Amino acid sequence: MSQRKTSQEGSGHMPVRTRPLDAADGPLARFALELRQLRDRAPAGRPASVAKVVTESRKAVSRAAIYAALGGRTLPSRDTLAVMVRAWSPDGDAELPAWNERRSKCEQELSLADRRSGRAPDLAGAPREGAGQRTGVGYYRFGEEMRKYRILSGLSLGETARRVNYSKGYLSKVENGQKPPNSTLARLLDTEFDAKGELSGLV
């Protein structure tokens, strides 16, 4: 069933600013619809706008990342998903494992669809044929691996940015799946994290 655009400001919830979706559009659309249900059913007193969610998370994620997830344009990173669940779920952290499992299932479905079509996961975020939406799966896999190796190396995002001579803001977007990686950055990160070419292999 299609999602209608409505405004729920009077009920304490944020106005819907995302495009209509249909579950038949694919895994990303179905996951986005589940996130919208989570938001729309949030208990009274929870953040009533994406801006408020971001503020209460101490800007751990961006508004763009949350809107992209609600719009079915990208699969949210685990960090972004955690912020959304904590903001809108009645049970908060207790529901995170279930939501991470849903996210993993969505990612698997996206990868399977790409393999069936003969395409590798799309690192450039090009529109999917017949669906008119972006998978974002390549972005997020690279970003999650980047975060894992950075943490294992004991480096902050700011220190990493200084070492590879990229801005902290850009690296944050790559790590959160909002910007595509490139081969030069992947090679530099492999060197700094001693990742033995693992990141370059994802580009």
The 8 nearest C-alpha neighbors of each residue, nearest first, counted from 0:
[[1, 21, 2, 22, 20, 23, 3, 19],
 [2, 0, 21, 20, 19, 3, 22, 23],
 [1, 3, 19, 20, 0, 21, 4, 32],
 [4, 2, 19, 5, 1, 20, 18, 15],
 [5, 3, 15, 19, 2, 6, 18, 16],
 [4, 6, 15, 3, 7, 14, 16, 2],
 [5, 7, 14, 15, 8, 4, 13, 9],
 [6, 8, 14, 10, 12, 9, 13, 5],
 [7, 9, 12, 11, 10, 13, 14, 6],
 [8, 10, 7, 11, 12, 6, 13, 14],
 [11, 9, 7, 8, 12, 13, 43, 6],
 [10, 12, 8, 9, 47, 7, 13, 43],
 [13, 11, 47, 8, 7, 10, 14, 39],
 [12, 14, 48, 47, 8, 7, 15, 11],
 [15, 13, 6, 7, 8, 16, 12, 5],
 [14, 16, 17, 5, 6, 4, 13, 7],
 [17, 15, 14, 18, 4, 66, 5, 70],
 [16, 18, 70, 15, 69, 19, 66, 4],
 [17, 19, 70, 20, 16, 4, 2, 3],
 [18, 20, 2, 3, 1, 4, 17, 21],
 [21, 19, 2, 1, 28, 18, 22, 32],
 [20, 22, 1, 23, 24, 0, 28, 2],
 [23, 21, 29, 24, 28, 25, 20, 0],
 [22, 24, 21, 25, 28, 29, 26, 0],
 [23, 25, 22, 21, 28, 130, 26, 20],
 [24, 26, 23, 28, 27, 22, 29, 130],
 [27, 25, 29, 28, 105, 30, 108, 109],
 [28, 26, 30, 71, 29, 25, 31, 74],
 [27, 29, 71, 31, 30, 25, 26, 22],
 [30, 28, 22, 26, 32, 31, 27, 25],
 [29, 31, 33, 27, 32, 28, 26, 34],
 [32, 30, 69, 71, 34, 28, 33, 29],
 [31, 33, 35, 29, 34, 30, 28, 36],
 [32, 34, 30, 36, 31, 35, 37, 29],
 [35, 33, 37, 31, 32, 36, 38, 30],
 [36, 34, 32, 38, 37, 33, 39, 31],
 [37, 35, 39, 33, 34, 38, 40, 32],
 [36, 38, 34, 35, 40, 39, 87, 41],
 [37, 39, 35, 41, 36, 87, 40, 34],
 [38, 40, 36, 37, 41, 35, 12, 87],
 [41, 39, 37, 38, 36, 42, 87, 88],
 [40, 42, 87, 38, 39, 88, 37, 45],
 [43, 41, 45, 89, 44, 40, 87, 88],
 [44, 42, 45, 41, 11, 12, 46, 10],
 [43, 45, 42, 46, 11, 47, 41, 12],
 [44, 46, 43, 42, 47, 86, 87, 41],
 [47, 45, 51, 52, 48, 86, 44, 49],
 [46, 48, 12, 13, 11, 45, 51, 49],
 [49, 47, 13, 51, 50, 46, 52, 12],
 [48, 50, 52, 51, 62, 53, 47, 65],
 [49, 51, 53, 48, 52, 54, 62, 47],
 [52, 50, 54, 48, 49, 53, 46, 55],
 [53, 51, 49, 55, 50, 54, 46, 56],
 [52, 54, 58, 56, 50, 51, 55, 49],
 [55, 53, 51, 57, 56, 52, 58, 50],
 [54, 56, 52, 57, 53, 51, 58, 46],
 [55, 57, 53, 58, 54, 59, 52, 82],
 [58, 56, 54, 55, 59, 53, 60, 52],
 [59, 57, 53, 60, 56, 54, 61, 55],
 [58, 60, 56, 57, 53, 61, 78, 79],
 [61, 59, 58, 79, 53, 64, 62, 56],
 [62, 60, 63, 64, 53, 58, 65, 59],
 [61, 63, 65, 64, 66, 49, 50, 53],
 [62, 64, 66, 61, 65, 67, 177, 60],
 [63, 65, 67, 61, 62, 66, 68, 60],
 [66, 64, 68, 62, 67, 63, 69, 61],
 [65, 67, 69, 63, 68, 64, 70, 62],
 [68, 66, 70, 64, 72, 65, 69, 73],
 [67, 69, 65, 71, 70, 66, 73, 75],
 [70, 68, 31, 66, 71, 67, 65, 35],
 [69, 71, 67, 17, 68, 72, 66, 18],
 [72, 70, 28, 31, 27, 68, 69, 73],
 [71, 73, 67, 133, 70, 132, 68, 134],
 [74, 72, 135, 68, 67, 134, 71, 75],
 [73, 75, 68, 135, 76, 27, 136, 134],
 [76, 74, 68, 79, 80, 73, 77, 64],
 [75, 77, 79, 78, 175, 80, 139, 74],
 [76, 78, 80, 79, 81, 75, 99, 102],
 [79, 77, 81, 76, 80, 82, 60, 175],
 [80, 78, 76, 82, 81, 77, 75, 60],
 [79, 81, 77, 83, 78, 82, 75, 76],
 [82, 80, 78, 84, 79, 83, 77, 85],
 [81, 83, 85, 79, 80, 84, 86, 78],
 [84, 82, 86, 80, 81, 85, 87, 79],
 [83, 85, 88, 81, 87, 86, 82, 91],
 [86, 84, 91, 82, 83, 87, 88, 81],
 [85, 87, 83, 84, 82, 88, 45, 52],
 [88, 86, 41, 84, 38, 85, 83, 37],
 [87, 89, 91, 84, 90, 85, 41, 86],
 [90, 88, 91, 42, 87, 41, 85, 86],
 [89, 91, 88, 93, 94, 92, 85, 84],
 [90, 92, 85, 88, 93, 89, 94, 84],
 [93, 91, 95, 94, 85, 90, 84, 81],
 [92, 94, 91, 90, 95, 96, 97, 88],
 [95, 93, 92, 97, 96, 91, 90, 98],
 [94, 96, 98, 92, 97, 93, 99, 81],
 [97, 95, 99, 98, 94, 100, 93, 92],
 [98, 96, 100, 95, 99, 94, 101, 93],
 [97, 99, 101, 95, 100, 96, 102, 94],
 [100, 98, 102, 96, 101, 97, 95, 103],
 [99, 101, 97, 103, 98, 102, 96, 104],
 [102, 100, 98, 104, 99, 103, 105, 97],
 [101, 103, 99, 105, 100, 104, 98, 106],
 [104, 102, 106, 100, 105, 101, 99, 107],
 [103, 105, 107, 101, 102, 106, 100, 108],
 [106, 104, 108, 102, 103, 107, 26, 109],
 [105, 107, 103, 109, 108, 104, 102, 110],
 [108, 106, 104, 110, 105, 109, 111, 103],
 [109, 107, 111, 105, 106, 110, 112, 104],
 [108, 110, 106, 112, 107, 111, 105, 113],
 [111, 109, 113, 107, 112, 108, 120, 106],
 [110, 112, 108, 114, 113, 109, 107, 115],
 [113, 111, 109, 115, 110, 114, 108, 116],
 [112, 114, 118, 110, 116, 111, 115, 119],
 [113, 115, 117, 111, 116, 112, 118, 110],
 [116, 114, 112, 117, 113, 111, 118, 110],
 [115, 117, 113, 114, 118, 112, 111, 119],
 [116, 118, 114, 115, 113, 119, 112, 120],
 [119, 117, 113, 116, 114, 120, 115, 121],
 [118, 120, 113, 121, 114, 117, 110, 122],
 [121, 119, 137, 113, 110, 122, 136, 118],
 [120, 122, 123, 124, 137, 119, 125, 136],
 [123, 121, 137, 124, 138, 120, 179, 202],
 [124, 122, 121, 125, 179, 137, 138, 135],
 [123, 125, 133, 121, 122, 135, 134, 126],
 [126, 124, 123, 133, 127, 121, 134, 122],
 [127, 125, 133, 132, 131, 128, 124, 130],
 [128, 126, 130, 132, 131, 133, 129, 125],
 [129, 127, 130, 126, 131, 132, 125, 133],
 [128, 130, 131, 127, 126, 132, 24, 25],
 [131, 129, 127, 132, 128, 24, 25, 126],
 [130, 132, 126, 127, 129, 128, 133, 24],
 [131, 133, 126, 130, 127, 72, 134, 71],
 [134, 132, 126, 72, 124, 135, 127, 125],
 [133, 135, 136, 73, 124, 132, 72, 74],
 [134, 136, 73, 138, 124, 137, 133, 74],
 [135, 137, 134, 139, 138, 140, 120, 106],
 [138, 136, 122, 140, 120, 139, 135, 121],
 [139, 137, 176, 135, 136, 141, 179, 140],
 [140, 138, 176, 142, 136, 141, 137, 143],
 [139, 141, 143, 137, 142, 138, 136, 144],
 [140, 142, 144, 139, 138, 143, 145, 137],
 [143, 141, 174, 139, 145, 144, 140, 176],
 [142, 144, 146, 140, 145, 141, 139, 147],
 [145, 143, 147, 141, 146, 142, 148, 140],
 [144, 146, 142, 143, 148, 147, 141, 149],
 [147, 145, 149, 143, 144, 148, 150, 142],
 [148, 146, 144, 150, 145, 149, 143, 151],
 [147, 149, 151, 145, 150, 146, 192, 152],
 [150, 148, 152, 146, 151, 147, 154, 145],
 [149, 151, 153, 152, 147, 148, 154, 146],
 [150, 152, 148, 153, 149, 147, 154, 192],
 [153, 151, 149, 150, 154, 192, 148, 191],
 [154, 152, 150, 151, 149, 155, 148, 192],
 [155, 153, 152, 149, 150, 158, 159, 156],
 [156, 154, 158, 157, 159, 153, 149, 150],
 [155, 157, 159, 158, 160, 167, 154, 171],
 [158, 156, 160, 155, 159, 167, 161, 154],
 [159, 157, 161, 155, 160, 156, 154, 162],
 [158, 160, 156, 162, 157, 161, 155, 154],
 [159, 161, 165, 157, 167, 158, 163, 162],
 [162, 160, 158, 164, 159, 163, 157, 165],
 [161, 163, 159, 160, 164, 158, 191, 165],
 [162, 164, 160, 165, 161, 187, 159, 188],
 [165, 163, 161, 162, 160, 166, 159, 167],
 [166, 164, 160, 163, 167, 161, 169, 170],
 [167, 165, 169, 168, 160, 170, 164, 161],
 [166, 168, 160, 170, 169, 157, 171, 156],
 [169, 167, 171, 166, 170, 172, 165, 160],
 [168, 170, 172, 166, 171, 167, 173, 165],
 [171, 169, 173, 167, 172, 168, 174, 166],
 [170, 172, 174, 168, 169, 173, 167, 175],
 [171, 173, 177, 175, 169, 178, 170, 174],
 [174, 172, 178, 170, 176, 175, 171, 142],
 [173, 175, 142, 171, 172, 176, 170, 146],
 [176, 174, 172, 173, 177, 142, 76, 171],
 [175, 177, 139, 138, 173, 174, 142, 178],
 [176, 178, 172, 175, 173, 64, 179, 138],
 [179, 177, 173, 172, 176, 180, 138, 169],
 [180, 178, 138, 173, 123, 122, 181, 177],
 [181, 179, 173, 178, 184, 185, 202, 182],
 [180, 182, 184, 183, 185, 202, 179, 199],
 [181, 183, 185, 184, 202, 186, 199, 180],
 [184, 182, 186, 185, 181, 187, 199, 180],
 [183, 185, 187, 186, 181, 182, 188, 180],
 [184, 186, 199, 182, 188, 198, 183, 187],
 [187, 185, 189, 183, 184, 188, 199, 182],
 [188, 186, 184, 190, 189, 185, 163, 183],
 [189, 187, 191, 185, 190, 186, 192, 184],
 [188, 190, 194, 186, 192, 187, 193, 196],
 [189, 191, 193, 187, 188, 192, 186, 194],
 [190, 192, 188, 193, 189, 187, 162, 194],
 [193, 191, 194, 189, 190, 152, 188, 148],
 [194, 192, 190, 189, 195, 191, 188, 196],
 [193, 195, 189, 192, 197, 196, 190, 148],
 [196, 194, 193, 197, 189, 190, 198, 192],
 [195, 197, 199, 198, 189, 194, 200, 186],
 [196, 198, 200, 194, 199, 195, 201, 189],
 [199, 197, 200, 201, 185, 196, 189, 141],
 [200, 198, 185, 196, 201, 202, 197, 186],
 [199, 201, 197, 198, 202, 196, 185, 182],
 [202, 200, 198, 199, 141, 197, 137, 140],
 [201, 199, 200, 182, 181, 180, 122, 198]]
